[in-house]
Amino acid sequence: MSTFNAPKGTYDLLPPDSAKFLAVREAIAAPLRNSGYGYVETPGFENVELFARGVGESTDIVTKEMYTLTTKGGDELALRPEGTASVLRAALEANLHKTGNLPVKLWYSGSYYRYERPQKGRYRHFSQVGAEAIGAEDPLLDAELIILADQAYRSLGLREFRILLNSLGDKECRPVYRTALQDFLRGLDLDEDTRRRVDINPLRVLDDKRPDVQKQLTGAPVLRDYLCDACKAYHEEVRELLTAAGVAFEDDVKLVRGLDYYTRTTFEFVHDGLGSQSAVGGGGRYDGLSEMIGGPALPSVGWALGVDRTVLALEAEGIELELPPTTEVFAVPLGEEARQVLFTTVTELRRAGVATDFAYGGKGLKNAMKSANRSGARYAIVAGERDLAEGVVQLKDLESGEQNPVPLAEVVTTLLEKRA
Ligand code: AMP
């Protein structure tokens, strides 16, 4: 029988690389935790209708990329393709918006699923860390979120990313623009699928990556020219706040993003070292989404950053994260009695908070020392019959090679002092 492989478009996270993923998740979450965002966790699947309504019937995500299933009980579910609709659903369901404490600020981290054509940076299972500020219309919040994402990326050492910024207008000005854009697009030479998109969601045609389409889009009406005064003022304030915070951005009048729910502020973080899948994260304001999924009017803003692509961006910039060694002390027993005694010491060290590992499986000294070195531990504790007879273990500094006997009863305190 052949062995199983991970499903197409997925990959496994294994040590040592998996540590990088954890560190990236942590680095993105840290500024959020520090800014009043509370952790939220929602199920990996939802009723399919939530995404159909929330993300948009005409989006690629809903029409082509969703993993849907019918349960034995007849429920129509979908593996979550994104986080915002679920988080908003959870906040509404728990009435978080009724506590009188708006905005409700939440962050999340988890797995998302899209049936996409796999390539580097584009997978069928991927990880995002996201943040949502629900229930307030305030340009400070839009700016806050962009500033926090920028801070997260910078804390990882990333430099070659850019922030693209646009405003998509609101329910006053966007319809006027939409009609003007449709008039323009209907005069172009487009395939049937794209013509249908012109009818349903013309703004998304601007996002078409195909060069022949892009070429035809020169001279298309630009949303910026149609923004109403309120949207213009809002956008200008977000821009000023970012500038004041020293966060560089580029105005990108064509940025529309692939989800239907965005209004006003939209942004994308792109990394120049990633080739075609250059978007490492994105988000924006979604003032209409709550009503679209049956809730009250709750203007909100959020983003999601892709963990997989952020790790690729680190690799593209040649950044090695300084991760603390997973193991600090490695125990090497020589003989059966030493196995018992050292295992007890290992347990004590662990209980004292020292990351400790053990040469299992009755390895010889040479192999056991190899394992000790490979573990990244700074210290080895080695003990044989003679050491135990003297009531000591040998404490070896694996960096300098220096070795000294330490009374068994003092191993924990000695190591705690050394690492302090
Ligand atoms: P989106 O919800 O499409 O705006 O995605 C937000 C971020 O999630 C993107 O910028 C990517 O970093 C990441 N992402 C989205 N789809 C995928 C995918 N199929 N594979 C890997 N990362 C993805």
Boltz pocket constraint, residues with backbone or C-beta under 6 A from the ligand:
constraints:
  - pocket:
      binder: B
      contacts: [[A, 81], [A, 82], [A, 114], [A, 116], [A, 121], [A, 122], [A, 123], [A, 124], [A, 125], [A, 126], [A, 127], [A, 128], [A, 258], [A, 269], [A, 279], [A, 280], [A, 281], [A, 282], [A, 283], [A, 304], [A, 305], [A, 306], [A, 307], [A, 308], [A, 309], [A, 310]]
      max_distance: 6.0
